[in-house]
């Protein structure tokens, strides 16, 4: 009867892993669109559409 029962920390570890996962997902989602704020994507899109329009207006182009 002098034996001490060991505490089972399994669910504590599982809960910690779940909380850590949620924190990491929230942090990564907040940084997901950070690169869009610089305007680089909008500039690239503008250049791409200008190139497409230039090809459509090129002489000898029959893709209309």
C-alpha positions as CSV (number, residue, x, y, z in Angstrom):
1,X,0.0,0.0,0.0
2,X,3.0,2.2,0.1
3,X,3.1,2.3,-3.7
4,X,2.4,5.7,-5.1
5,X,0.1,5.7,-8.2
6,X,1.8,7.5,-11.2
7,X,-0.2,10.3,-12.7
8,X,-1.2,9.7,-16.3
9,X,-0.2,12.7,-18.3
10,X,-1.3,11.4,-21.7
11,X,-4.3,13.6,-22.1
12,X,-2.3,16.6,-20.9
13,X,0.3,16.0,-23.7
14,X,-2.5,15.6,-26.3
15,X,-4.1,18.8,-25.1
16,X,-0.8,20.6,-25.3
17,X,-0.2,19.4,-28.8
18,X,-3.7,20.5,-29.9
19,X,-3.2,24.0,-28.4
20,X,0.3,24.3,-30.0
21,X,-1.2,23.3,-33.4
22,X,-4.0,25.8,-33.2
23,X,-1.5,28.6,-32.3
24,X,0.8,27.7,-35.2
25,X,-2.1,27.6,-37.7
26,X,-3.3,31.0,-36.5
27,X,0.2,32.5,-36.8
28,X,0.7,31.1,-40.3
29,X,-2.7,32.2,-41.5
30,X,-2.0,35.7,-40.4
31,X,1.2,35.7,-42.5
32,X,-0.3,34.0,-45.5
33,X,-1.3,37.2,-47.4
34,X,1.6,39.3,-46.1
35,X,3.3,39.3,-49.5
36,X,0.3,40.7,-51.2
37,X,0.6,44.0,-49.4
38,X,3.7,45.0,-51.2
39,X,1.9,45.5,-54.5
40,X,4.2,43.2,-56.4
41,X,1.4,40.8,-57.4
42,X,-0.7,43.6,-58.7
43,X,2.2,45.0,-60.7
44,X,2.9,41.6,-62.2
45,X,-0.7,41.1,-63.1
46,X,-0.8,44.5,-64.8
47,X,2.3,43.6,-66.9
48,X,0.9,40.2,-67.8
49,X,-2.4,41.6,-69.0
50,X,-0.5,44.3,-71.0
51,X,1.5,41.5,-72.7
52,X,-1.6,39.6,-73.5
53,X,-3.3,42.6,-75.0
54,X,-0.2,43.4,-77.1
55,X,-0.2,39.8,-78.5
56,X,-3.9,40.1,-79.4
57,X,-3.3,43.4,-81.3
58,X,-0.2,42.1,-83.1
59,X,-0.5,42.1,-86.9
60,X,-1.2,38.7,-88.4
61,X,-2.9,37.4,-85.2
62,X,-6.1,35.5,-86.0
63,X,-7.0,34.5,-82.4
64,X,-10.1,36.7,-81.8
